[in-house]
């Protein structure tokens, strides 16, 4: 759930106040990566694994896009917000 909340916060900052909150975005990206790396050390249920792998891959691309330079903050923010919502719904279904 922390990861979903982090993504939602990152997306909100990127959408509403990217320049002002860039240091917070960077911090939350690092915290989210730390959470994902920790999760990779535990067995993941088969029903959750497919979605988790898809998310991990997508998050990696979003991280890379951030590091290289986001071309459209709105699109990037919406992807973060979408993943935050998706993970929140997945947790509720488990």
C-alpha positions in Angstrom: 0.0 0.0 0.0 2.9 2.4 0.7 4.0 2.0 -2.9 0.5 2.9 -4.2 0.4 5.9 -2.0 3.9 7.0 -3.1 2.9 6.8 -6.7 -0.2 8.8 -6.1 1.8 11.5 -4.3 4.5 11.5 -7.0 1.9 11.9 -9.7 0.1 14.7 -7.9 3.4 16.6 -7.4 4.4 16.1 -11.0 1.0 17.3 -12.3 0.5 20.2 -9.9 3.9 21.6 -8.9 6.7 19.8 -10.7 9.4 22.4 -10.3 8.5 23.3 -6.7 8.4 19.6 -5.6 11.1 18.1 -7.7 13.2 17.2 -4.6 10.2 15.4 -3.1 9.5 13.6 -6.3 13.1 12.3 -6.4 12.9 11.2 -2.7 9.6 9.3 -3.3 11.0 7.7 -6.5 14.0 6.4 -4.4 11.7 5.2 -1.6 9.4 3.5 -4.1 12.4 1.8 -5.7 13.6 0.7 -2.3 10.1 -0.8 -1.6 10.1 -2.7 -4.9 13.6 -4.1 -4.4 12.5 -5.3 -1.0 9.4 -7.0 -2.4 11.5 -8.8 -5.0 13.2 -10.6 -2.1 10.0 -12.2 -1.0 7.8 -14.8 -2.7 4.9 -13.2 -4.6 1.7 -15.1 -5.1 1.1 -16.3 -8.7 -2.2 -14.3 -8.9 -0.3 -11.1 -8.1 3.0 -11.8 -9.9 1.9 -11.0 -13.4 0.6 -7.6 -12.5 3.5 -6.9 -10.3 6.0 -7.7 -13.1 4.1 -5.5 -15.4 4.2 -2.7 -12.8 7.9 -3.2 -12.1 8.7 -2.9 -15.7 6.6 0.2 -16.2 8.0 1.9 -13.1 11.5 1.3 -14.4 10.6 3.0 -17.6 9.0 5.9 -15.7 12.1 6.2 -13.5 14.3 6.3 -16.6 12.1 8.9 -18.3 12.4 11.1 -15.2 16.2 10.8 -15.1 16.5 11.5 -18.8 14.0 14.3 -18.7 10.2 14.2 -18.9 8.9 15.5 -22.1 5.3 15.9 -20.9 4.8 16.3 -17.2 1.1 15.8 -17.5 1.3 12.4 -19.3 4.1 11.2 -16.9 2.0 12.3 -13.9 -1.1 10.5 -15.2 0.9 7.3 -15.6 2.0 7.5 -12.0 -1.5 8.3 -10.8 -2.9 5.4 -12.8 -0.4 2.9 -11.3 -1.2 4.3 -7.8 -4.9 3.6 -8.4 -4.3 0.2 -10.0 -2.2 -1.0 -7.1 -4.6 0.4 -4.5 -7.4 -1.6 -6.2 -5.3 -4.7 -6.4 -4.6 -4.6 -2.7 -8.3 -4.2 -2.0 -9.0 -7.3 -4.0 -6.4 -9.5 -2.1 
